[in-house]
Amino acid sequence: REPGGGEGLFATHPWKPGQTLLRDRPLARLQAEAFDKEDPALLAKAHACLAEDGQLEVLLGSDAGMALWRGEPEDPRRDAFRRCVEDTWPEGTAEARARRAEAMCIFSFNSYMTQDGGRFHAVFPIISKANHRCDPNCWVVVPESEPGELVSARPVSEGEEVTVSYLCKADLLRPLLKRRALLRDGWEFNCCCSRCASELDDMRRFCCPLPGCPGTSAALREQLAGGLEASSCSSCGAVPAEAARQAWAERELQVEALVEGLPESLYCAWAPCEDFARDHPLHGLAGRWKNFIARRTQAEAHEADDEDERAALEEEGEVHRLALQRCLAEVLHEEFVEEALHEELAKPLSPPLPQPHEDADPGA
């Protein structure tokens, strides 16, 4: 994070990949339906339940809750939450409405979605203090009814900062500038991790056009107007010709529009996205496409009535899953990419964390 950013967590002794650093019971859990549907009335109802069962008092009255980040005073979501509470709970006192709006801010910045259906957002006293990196050394595991866990993604040295990703795995596959924009809009900081500080965008990798060459060229961080600037091939060292770079840019633009339009664009997206994933399997768009198709095929297999159909769908899903795993391995550490993949495929297909805007309330 930027110098002077929030507090963080640090390892008190070494950890091996896959070990659980700590288990942490949530301070509060909020029903996720309100976030998924971006419905102010549902959000207000969820926070009313939070107050009725005593979780609001724990969240706002405990030292652990008070220590959690709430955003800058001028953050527009503060006004959005305040208006939401005033519109949906006019009978509440000014103090009570202010407390609910404050709780909404805490969930907005600090919550994690539970696994196995994503029915809740949970805020933790310790886990929620971990800082973000786009190449984290730990993952957050959030069972629906058990304590949350911090699990090491790679070896963690004594004294090393424990970092997690605030973004889901599909968003870690986004280009550098879009990834940083998500973090800036959602959590109010400019990410300065090694991936974001690199001169190359590791999620815009294009396969070398020379026959038989296994290398890739990555788009440069700084792009000039009028064309795609890319590095020399990582294997043969050849500089990609302008014609190749122009062709890459045109296909990238087409596939990006199709992937962003899923699931509505699925019918027209299949052929161009599959071709792009075949030609540039380490590009972030290929990973995001495979992520969507793997999850969709997994859901279809689960609903299939016929055993042969189910087996065929499971086999097809495994092909897409392996392609996604290959792409994820470029940004995640291979010791733990399988666990990260399992976590990603277990999430619901609907976007879990909507960002704040003027006419609807933000998610966490």
Kinemage of the C-alpha trace (Angstrom):
@kinemage 1
@onewidth
@group {chain A} dominant
@subgroup {mainchain}
@vectorlist {calphas} color= white
{ca arg a 1} P 0.000 0.000 0.000
{ca glu a 2} L 0.957 3.646 -0.128
{ca pro a 3} L 3.315 4.894 2.618
{ca gly a 4} L 1.289 5.815 5.658
{ca gly a 5} L -1.452 3.304 4.816
{ca gly a 6} L -3.346 1.140 7.292
{ca glu a 7} L -2.074 -1.304 9.866
{ca gly a 8} L -1.087 -4.816 8.839
{ca leu a 9} L -0.294 -8.342 9.985
{ca phe a 10} L 3.187 -9.870 10.255
{ca ala a 11} L 4.335 -13.465 10.681
{ca thr a 12} L 5.817 -14.288 14.081
{ca his a 13} L 7.556 -17.403 12.700
{ca pro a 14} L 8.039 -19.171 9.331
{ca trp a 15} L 5.145 -20.894 7.560
{ca lys a 16} L 5.077 -23.476 4.780
{ca pro a 17} L 2.618 -23.356 1.859
{ca gly a 18} L -0.857 -24.575 2.795
{ca gln a 19} L -0.513 -24.037 6.546
{ca thr a 20} L -3.193 -22.217 8.535
{ca leu a 21} L -1.676 -19.150 10.177
{ca leu a 22} L -4.719 -18.381 12.320
{ca arg a 23} L -8.423 -18.954 12.804
{ca asp a 24} L -10.577 -15.928 13.484
{ca arg a 25} L -14.233 -15.789 14.516
{ca pro a 26} L -16.183 -13.004 12.788
{ca leu a 27} L -17.243 -9.896 14.642
{ca ala a 28} L -20.405 -9.736 12.535
{ca arg a 29} L -22.048 -11.341 9.506
{ca leu a 30} L -24.425 -9.639 7.110
{ca gln a 31} L -26.770 -11.310 4.635
{ca ala a 32} L -25.300 -10.976 1.140
{ca glu a 33} L -28.559 -10.802 -0.822
{ca ala a 34} L -28.772 -7.030 -0.379
{ca phe a 35} L -25.352 -6.568 -1.984
{ca asp a 36} L -26.044 -8.983 -4.819
{ca lys a 37} L -29.290 -7.238 -5.781
{ca glu a 38} L -28.040 -3.713 -4.950
{ca asp a 39} L -31.343 -3.151 -3.140
{ca pro a 40} L -31.340 -0.367 -0.494
{ca ala a 41} L -34.417 -1.806 1.225
{ca leu a 42} L -32.819 -5.244 1.543
{ca leu a 43} L -29.616 -3.645 2.790
{ca ala a 44} L -31.521 -1.745 5.462
{ca lys a 45} L -33.367 -4.928 6.464
{ca ala a 46} L -30.082 -6.839 6.751
{ca his a 47} L -28.646 -4.139 8.992
{ca ala a 48} L -31.799 -4.146 11.106
{ca cys a 49} L -31.236 -7.857 11.734
{ca leu a 50} L -27.625 -7.044 12.583
{ca ala a 51} L -28.829 -4.640 15.289
{ca glu a 52} L -31.537 -6.967 16.624
{ca asp a 53} L -29.189 -9.874 17.307
{ca gly a 54} L -26.519 -7.733 18.987
{ca gln a 55} L -23.886 -7.869 16.255
{ca leu a 56} L -24.096 -4.134 15.607
{ca glu a 57} L -23.060 -3.412 19.179
{ca val a 58} L -20.127 -5.832 18.885
{ca leu a 59} L -19.047 -4.262 15.613
{ca leu a 60} L -19.246 -0.657 16.828
{ca gly a 61} L -18.628 -1.085 20.530
{ca ser a 62} L -15.579 -3.361 20.622
{ca asp a 63} L -11.952 -2.270 20.347
{ca ala a 64} L -11.496 -4.666 17.391
{ca gly a 65} L -14.433 -3.156 15.528
{ca met a 66} L -13.414 0.414 16.238
{ca ala a 67} L -9.932 -0.296 14.848
{ca leu a 68} L -11.227 -1.251 11.390
{ca trp a 69} L -10.889 1.125 8.428
{ca arg a 70} L -13.992 3.115 7.524
{ca gly a 71} L -12.707 5.131 4.589
{ca glu a 72} L -11.860 8.774 4.154
{ca pro a 73} L -14.375 11.331 5.493
{ca glu a 74} L -15.069 12.591 1.954
{ca asp a 75} L -15.746 9.121 0.492
{ca pro a 76} L -19.037 9.422 -1.477
{ca arg a 77} L -20.263 6.075 -0.197
{ca arg a 78} L -20.661 7.628 3.261
{ca asp a 79} L -23.352 9.923 1.879
{ca ala a 80} L -24.889 7.016 -0.057
{ca phe a 81} L -25.146 4.915 3.104
{ca arg a 82} L -26.499 7.842 5.113
{ca arg a 83} L -29.199 8.472 2.493
{ca cys a 84} L -30.017 4.765 2.392
{ca val a 85} L -30.607 4.673 6.147
{ca glu a 86} L -32.622 7.901 6.151
{ca asp a 87} L -34.827 6.737 3.268
{ca thr a 88} L -35.471 3.233 4.588
{ca trp a 89} L -35.562 3.889 8.338
{ca pro a 90} L -37.018 7.387 8.829
{ca glu a 91} L -38.403 6.455 12.248
{ca gly a 92} L -34.935 5.807 13.674
{ca thr a 93} L -33.213 8.391 15.839
{ca ala a 94} L -30.384 10.416 14.319
{ca glu a 95} L -27.850 8.592 16.502
{ca ala a 96} L -29.191 5.140 15.596
{ca arg a 97} L -29.231 5.980 11.881
{ca ala a 98} L -25.625 7.235 12.093
{ca arg a 99} L -24.560 3.958 13.727
{ca arg a 100} L -26.135 1.880 10.974
{ca ala a 101} L -24.464 4.002 8.295
{ca glu a 102} L -21.153 3.543 10.127
{ca ala a 103} L -21.642 -0.230 10.139
{ca met a 104} L -22.319 -0.139 6.404
{ca cys a 105} L -18.964 1.603 5.905
{ca ile a 106} L -17.175 -1.042 7.971
{ca phe a 107} L -18.679 -3.863 5.913
{ca ser a 108} L -17.926 -2.001 2.697
{ca phe a 109} L -14.186 -1.933 3.376
{ca asn a 110} L -13.546 -4.992 5.549
{ca ser a 111} L -15.876 -7.888 4.765
{ca tyr a 112} L -15.277 -11.217 3.022
{ca met a 113} L -17.925 -13.344 1.336
{ca thr a 114} L -18.552 -16.787 2.795
{ca gln a 115} L -17.995 -19.855 0.662
{ca asp a 116} L -20.503 -22.570 -0.269
{ca gly a 117} L -23.056 -20.242 -1.825
{ca gly a 118} L -21.867 -16.858 -0.612
{ca arg a 119} L -24.861 -16.133 1.641
{ca phe a 120} L -23.043 -13.786 4.028
{ca his a 121} L -20.411 -11.078 4.252
{ca ala a 122} L -18.237 -11.488 7.357
{ca val a 123} L -16.021 -8.965 9.172
{ca phe a 124} L -13.136 -10.297 11.270
{ca pro a 125} L -11.162 -8.687 14.116
{ca ile a 126} L -7.776 -9.897 12.822
{ca ile a 127} L -8.156 -11.162 9.244
{ca ser a 128} L -9.795 -7.881 8.191
{ca lys a 129} L -6.585 -6.051 9.192
{ca ala a 130} L -4.513 -7.816 6.514
{ca asn a 131} L -3.302 -5.604 3.672
{ca his a 132} L -3.691 -6.314 -0.034
{ca arg a 133} L -1.237 -7.395 -2.707
{ca cys a 134} L -1.997 -8.588 -6.219
{ca asp a 135} L 0.494 -11.403 -5.545
{ca pro a 136} L -0.573 -12.302 -1.973
{ca asn a 137} L 1.267 -14.751 0.254
{ca cys a 138} L -1.968 -15.906 1.940
{ca trp a 139} L -5.609 -16.608 1.114
{ca val a 140} L -8.648 -15.970 3.262
{ca val a 141} L -10.927 -18.987 3.693
{ca val a 142} L -14.406 -18.114 4.991
{ca pro a 143} L -16.674 -21.084 5.827
{ca glu a 144} L -20.312 -20.186 6.420
{ca ser a 145} L -20.526 -21.433 10.000
{ca glu a 146} L -16.900 -21.845 11.115
{ca pro a 147} L -14.111 -19.366 11.951
{ca gly a 148} L -12.335 -17.713 9.037
{ca glu a 149} L -8.788 -18.838 8.249
{ca leu a 150} L -5.608 -17.290 6.903
{ca val a 151} L -3.826 -19.955 4.854
{ca ser a 152} L -0.340 -19.508 3.428
{ca ala a 153} L -0.110 -19.542 -0.376
{ca arg a 154} L 3.699 -19.856 -0.385
{ca pro a 155} L 6.533 -19.884 2.177
{ca val a 156} L 6.177 -16.966 4.594
{ca ser a 157} L 9.283 -15.844 6.488
{ca glu a 158} L 9.380 -14.694 10.085
{ca gly a 159} L 8.740 -10.940 10.153
{ca glu a 160} L 7.263 -10.898 6.617
{ca glu a 161} L 4.000 -9.025 6.178
{ca val a 162} L 1.001 -11.308 5.751
{ca thr a 163} L -0.903 -10.142 2.677
{ca val a 164} L -4.145 -11.199 1.017
{ca ser a 165} L -6.073 -10.213 -2.089
{ca tyr a 166} L -9.093 -7.960 -1.741
{ca leu a 167} L -9.940 -8.923 -5.322
{ca cys a 168} L -11.396 -12.253 -6.363
{ca lys a 169} L -9.198 -14.475 -8.501
{ca ala a 170} L -11.002 -13.467 -11.704
{ca asp a 171} L -10.229 -9.811 -10.971
{ca leu a 172} L -6.571 -10.657 -10.331
{ca leu a 173} L -6.569 -11.677 -14.008
{ca arg a 174} L -7.531 -8.165 -15.103
{ca pro a 175} L -4.998 -5.783 -16.706
{ca leu a 176} L -2.823 -3.695 -14.417
{ca leu a 177} L -4.645 -0.371 -14.827
{ca lys a 178} L -8.111 -1.878 -14.409
{ca arg a 179} L -6.979 -3.840 -11.343
{ca arg a 180} L -5.618 -0.679 -9.732
{ca ala a 181} L -8.836 1.190 -10.577
{ca leu a 182} L -10.924 -1.476 -8.814
{ca leu a 183} L -8.771 -1.151 -5.703
{ca arg a 184} L -8.822 2.632 -5.805
{ca asp a 185} L -12.617 2.769 -6.168
{ca gly a 186} L -13.352 0.004 -3.684
{ca trp a 187} L -10.698 0.529 -1.001
{ca glu a 188} L -9.240 3.998 -1.551
{ca phe a 189} L -5.586 3.194 -2.195
{ca asn a 190} L -3.186 2.909 -5.106
{ca cys a 191} L -1.666 -0.559 -5.102
{ca cys a 192} L 2.144 -0.505 -5.273
{ca cys a 193} L 2.797 -4.256 -5.124
{ca ser a 194} L 5.405 -5.815 -7.410
{ca arg a 195} L 2.805 -6.634 -10.082
{ca cys a 196} L 1.395 -3.107 -10.116
{ca ala a 197} L 4.853 -1.489 -10.061
{ca ser a 198} L 6.156 -3.569 -12.984
{ca glu a 199} L 6.889 -2.021 -16.377
{ca leu a 200} L 5.087 -4.982 -17.969
{ca asp a 201} L 1.422 -5.907 -17.663
{ca asp a 202} L 1.559 -9.608 -16.822
{ca met a 203} L -2.125 -10.083 -17.700
{ca arg a 204} L -1.695 -8.915 -21.291
{ca arg a 205} L 0.569 -11.706 -22.522
{ca phe a 206} L 0.585 -12.608 -26.205
{ca cys a 207} L 2.192 -15.749 -27.613
{ca cys a 208} L 5.165 -15.239 -29.886
{ca pro a 209} L 4.092 -15.386 -33.556
{ca leu a 210} L 7.245 -17.275 -34.592
{ca pro a 211} L 6.457 -20.971 -35.258
{ca gly a 212} L 7.495 -23.281 -32.427
{ca cys a 213} L 8.524 -20.521 -30.023
{ca pro a 214} L 7.027 -21.046 -26.518
{ca gly a 215} L 7.627 -17.459 -25.373
{ca thr a 216} L 5.303 -14.534 -24.827
{ca ser a 217} L 5.407 -10.765 -25.211
{ca ala a 218} L 3.743 -8.632 -22.542
{ca ala a 219} L 2.125 -5.262 -23.092
{ca leu a 220} L 4.135 -2.392 -21.658
{ca arg a 221} L 2.724 -0.505 -18.717
{ca glu a 222} L 3.001 2.806 -20.552
{ca gln a 223} L 1.192 2.733 -23.872
{ca leu a 224} L 1.580 5.260 -26.676
{ca ala a 225} L -1.493 6.496 -28.497
{ca gly a 226} L -2.351 4.675 -31.694
{ca gly a 227} L -0.966 1.188 -31.073
{ca leu a 228} L -0.028 -1.641 -28.702
{ca glu a 229} L 3.497 -1.465 -27.282
{ca ala a 230} L 4.891 -4.816 -26.140
{ca ser a 231} L 8.111 -6.342 -24.831
{ca ser a 232} L 10.411 -8.621 -26.798
{ca cys a 233} L 9.652 -12.341 -26.656
{ca ser a 234} L 10.521 -13.936 -23.307
{ca ser a 235} L 12.037 -16.949 -25.088
{ca cys a 236} L 13.551 -16.024 -28.468
{ca gly a 237} L 14.000 -12.305 -27.809
{ca ala a 238} L 12.323 -11.258 -31.048
{ca val a 239} L 10.598 -7.874 -31.090
{ca pro a 240} L 6.990 -8.319 -32.258
{ca ala a 241} L 6.322 -6.613 -35.590
{ca glu a 242} L 3.837 -3.772 -35.810
{ca ala a 243} L 1.424 -5.902 -37.839
{ca ala a 244} L 1.413 -8.585 -35.136
{ca arg a 245} L 0.868 -6.025 -32.389
{ca gln a 246} L -1.982 -4.435 -34.317
{ca ala a 247} L -3.648 -7.821 -34.780
{ca trp a 248} L -3.232 -8.577 -31.066
{ca ala a 249} L -4.792 -5.242 -30.107
{ca glu a 250} L -7.807 -5.719 -32.372
{ca arg a 251} L -8.548 -9.220 -31.091
{ca glu a 252} L -7.985 -8.156 -27.497
{ca leu a 253} L -10.501 -5.349 -27.852
{ca gln a 254} L -13.096 -7.682 -29.409
{ca val a 255} L -12.680 -10.404 -26.765
{ca glu a 256} L -12.658 -7.928 -23.898
{ca ala a 257} L -16.073 -6.614 -24.960
{ca leu a 258} L -17.431 -10.162 -25.168
{ca val a 259} L -16.038 -11.228 -21.772
{ca glu a 260} L -17.324 -8.065 -20.117
{ca gly a 261} L -20.760 -8.810 -21.607
{ca leu a 262} L -21.086 -12.311 -20.140
{ca pro a 263} L -23.429 -14.074 -19.646
{ca glu a 264} L -25.596 -12.152 -22.149
{ca ser a 265} L -22.867 -12.339 -24.806
{ca leu a 266} L -22.281 -16.093 -24.426
{ca tyr a 267} L -23.829 -17.134 -27.755
{ca cys a 268} L -21.629 -14.850 -29.852
{ca ala a 269} L -18.625 -15.054 -27.502
{ca trp a 270} L -17.926 -18.777 -27.652
{ca ala a 271} L -15.971 -19.072 -30.922
{ca pro a 272} L -13.851 -15.868 -30.696
{ca cys a 273} L -13.105 -16.369 -26.989
{ca glu a 274} L -12.154 -20.019 -27.421
{ca asp a 275} L -9.893 -19.090 -30.356
{ca phe a 276} L -8.272 -16.304 -28.335
{ca ala a 277} L -7.733 -18.617 -25.339
{ca arg a 278} L -6.127 -21.185 -27.629
{ca asp a 279} L -3.797 -18.638 -29.249
{ca his a 280} L -2.962 -16.657 -26.063
{ca pro a 281} L -3.612 -18.996 -23.092
{ca leu a 282} L -1.688 -16.851 -20.586
{ca his a 283} L -3.606 -13.656 -21.323
{ca gly a 284} L -5.915 -12.534 -18.512
{ca leu a 285} L -8.913 -12.506 -20.865
{ca ala a 286} L -8.299 -16.186 -21.611
{ca gly a 287} L -8.281 -16.896 -17.878
{ca arg a 288} L -11.454 -14.932 -17.238
{ca trp a 289} L -13.222 -16.678 -20.116
{ca lys a 290} L -12.140 -20.104 -18.858
{ca asn a 291} L -13.201 -19.142 -15.332
{ca phe a 292} L -16.714 -18.347 -16.541
{ca ile a 293} L -17.023 -21.464 -18.705
{ca ala a 294} L -15.587 -23.780 -16.024
{ca arg a 295} L -18.096 -22.512 -13.472
{ca arg a 296} L -21.000 -22.629 -15.915
{ca thr a 297} L -20.149 -26.170 -17.002
{ca gln a 298} L -19.750 -27.207 -13.370
{ca ala a 299} L -23.240 -25.870 -12.601
{ca glu a 300} L -24.716 -27.645 -15.652
{ca ala a 301} L -23.102 -30.927 -14.619
{ca his a 302} L -24.574 -30.584 -11.138
{ca glu a 303} L -28.072 -30.107 -12.593
{ca ala a 304} L -27.827 -32.837 -15.264
{ca asp a 305} L -30.334 -35.698 -14.900
{ca asp a 306} L -28.570 -38.138 -17.195
{ca glu a 307} L -25.357 -39.794 -15.958
{ca asp a 308} L -23.725 -39.773 -19.398
{ca glu a 309} L -24.520 -36.076 -19.815
{ca arg a 310} L -23.152 -35.360 -16.368
{ca ala a 311} L -19.926 -37.261 -17.105
{ca ala a 312} L -19.476 -35.439 -20.420
{ca leu a 313} L -20.007 -32.049 -18.774
{ca glu a 314} L -17.601 -32.883 -15.972
{ca glu a 315} L -14.968 -33.900 -18.516
{ca glu a 316} L -15.510 -30.694 -20.473
{ca gly a 317} L -15.378 -28.649 -17.284
{ca glu a 318} L -12.067 -30.229 -16.336
{ca val a 319} L -10.529 -29.075 -19.633
{ca his a 320} L -11.604 -25.500 -18.941
{ca arg a 321} L -10.499 -25.765 -15.316
{ca leu a 322} L -6.998 -26.827 -16.294
{ca ala a 323} L -6.763 -23.940 -18.755
{ca leu a 324} L -7.783 -21.546 -15.982
{ca gln a 325} L -5.259 -23.140 -13.641
{ca arg a 326} L -2.477 -22.544 -16.160
{ca cys a 327} L -3.392 -18.864 -16.420
{ca leu a 328} L -3.748 -18.423 -12.657
{ca ala a 329} L -0.313 -19.978 -12.152
{ca glu a 330} L 1.190 -16.968 -13.917
{ca val a 331} L 0.077 -14.623 -11.117
{ca leu a 332} L -0.462 -16.951 -8.161
{ca his a 333} L 2.146 -19.214 -6.660
{ca glu a 334} L 1.994 -22.713 -8.038
{ca glu a 335} L 2.296 -24.350 -4.606
{ca phe a 336} L -1.221 -23.161 -3.804
{ca val a 337} L -2.944 -22.433 -7.115
{ca glu a 338} L -5.151 -25.525 -6.790
{ca glu a 339} L -6.656 -24.248 -3.522
{ca ala a 340} L -7.178 -20.806 -5.035
{ca leu a 341} L -8.874 -22.384 -8.046
{ca his a 342} L -11.178 -24.432 -5.801
{ca glu a 343} L -12.144 -21.245 -3.945
{ca glu a 344} L -12.867 -19.375 -7.194
{ca leu a 345} L -15.006 -22.109 -8.743
{ca ala a 346} L -17.031 -22.450 -5.528
{ca lys a 347} L -18.315 -18.872 -5.774
{ca pro a 348} L -21.738 -17.981 -7.177
{ca leu a 349} L -21.855 -16.791 -10.774
{ca ser a 350} L -23.343 -13.408 -9.857
{ca pro a 351} L -20.826 -10.648 -9.014
{ca pro a 352} L -20.413 -10.712 -5.213
{ca leu a 353} L -19.110 -7.218 -4.502
{ca pro a 354} L -20.798 -4.375 -6.409
{ca gln a 355} L -19.026 -1.034 -6.252
{ca pro a 356} L -20.707 2.115 -4.903
{ca his a 357} L -22.452 4.618 -7.153
{ca glu a 358} L -24.873 7.451 -6.708
{ca asp a 359} L -28.227 5.723 -7.071
{ca ala a 360} L -27.542 2.372 -5.408
{ca asp a 361} L -25.734 1.332 -2.282
{ca pro a 362} L -22.222 -0.093 -2.493
{ca gly a 363} L -21.179 -3.531 -1.476
{ca ala a 364} L -18.213 -4.570 0.595
